[in-house]
Amino acid sequence: MTDAKPQPEPRSAYRAFRTISTRWMDNDAYGHVNNVVYYSWFDTAVNAHLIEQGALDVQHGDTIGLVIETQCNYFAPVEFPQTVEAGLRVSRIGRSSVRYEVGLFVQGEPVTAAKGHFIHVYVDRAQRRPTELPPRLKTVLEALQ
């Protein structure tokens, strides 16, 4: 059995959006944004949303999210000086883990130039042991499903 080939997705597949500017240094020798930059955009989209919604305090919160898995599929190049619109959704909420899915759109384009996911396990900041999702975080995550 083979997995279906990943396909670009429309904007309607995502629940929240964040605009991100590309930078001159994002381009690689081939003239497009290097693949490692996409993962920083994933982090920016997720964590900025959580902070803005009051669900994550990166400086003083008792609970922090650690990435345990990440993946990305690329469909079309992105290059400086384009603007990226990162779409965000949550596909699974567990007791202490969350699967975030992010679609990256070139500004104004109808389908993803890339899409991927990462899984956070939320842990106690001091002990680094999995902990149940705090109520405010869970509420914000449910709105992204």
N, C-alpha and C positions, 0 to 999 in steps of 0.2 A: 504494500500500500504506500502510495506517495502522497506527500502533503501538497495541497493546492498552492500554486505560485501566488505569493503575496501581490495584492493589487492596490493601486492608489485609492484613497477614499475621499468622499465629498466633505465639505465643511459641516454639513448637517449631522455627521457622525460624532461630533465633539460638542461638549457642553460649555466650555469656557475658553476664552482666547486671550493671548498676550502677544503684543507686538514687540519684536526684537530686531534691533539694527545689526546688520553685518558690519564687520570692521575690516579694514585693509589687511590686517594680519591674519584674518580668517582664511584667505585664499592660499592655496598651495601652489606648487610649481606647475600644476596642470591648469591653473586658471579658474578653479572653483573652490568652494569652501571644503576644507579638509574634513574627513569623517569624524575626527575626534571632537570637532566643534559642535556637532549635532547633539552629542551627549551632554555638553554644557548647556545647550538650549533646553534639553529635557529637564535638567536640574533646575534651571531658571524658571521654566513654566510651572513646574510643580511647587517648588518651595516658595516662590513669590506669591502664588495663589493662596497657599496655606497660611503664610504670614499675614497677608492682607485680610484674610477671613478670620484672623484671630485664633487659628488652630495650631500654630507652631511658634514657639518662642525659642529661637536658636541660641540665644545667649543664656537664658535662665530657666528654661522649661525642664521639667523632670523627665520628659519623654522625648527621645530623638529617633529619627528614622535612619536606618543603615541600608544601603543598597546591597542586595544579595544576588540580583540577576538583572541583566540589561541586554537589549537587542534592538537592531535597527535595520530597516529595509529602505533602499534608496531607489527612487524612480526617475528623478530629473535633477540636474545640477542646480545648485544655488551658488551665487557669486556676489562679491562686493561690487557695487554698492546697493544690492537689493535689500529689501526689508522682508523679514520673515514673520509670519503670523503662526504662533504655536497654538494648536487646539489641544484641549485636555479633556480626558474622561477617566473614569475608574471602572474597570471591568470586574474586579473581585475585591471584596473586603472580608478578611478573616478576623480571627480574635486579636492577632498582633501584627498582621501583615496586610499589605495593599498592593494591588497591581494597577499601576498608572499606565495609561496609553496616551501617547502624544503624536499628533500629526503636524508636520511642518509644511506650511504653505508659503510659496512666494506670494507676496502681497498682491491681492486681487485675483489670484488663480483659484479655480474651482475645486481642484483636487490636490492631494498631498504630493509634495516633491519627495518626502520621506515620511516614514512612520515607524514607531517603535514603542517599546515599553520598558519599564523597570519596576522591580518589586522592592518595596521597602519593608523591612521588619522593624517594628517600633520596639525600642528597648529602653529600660531604665538608664538614664544618663550615667549614674554612678556605678551600677553593677554590670551594665552592658548585657543584661538578660532580657529576653522577650517579655513584654508587658502588654496588658490589654489596652486597646486603643482608648484614649481619653474621650469622654462624651462629646466635647466640642469638635474634636478632630473627626469623630465618626459622623457627626451631623454634616460637616462640610464635605466629607467623602461621599456620603449618600446622595448629596445634591449633584455630584458629578457622574453618577451612574446612569 
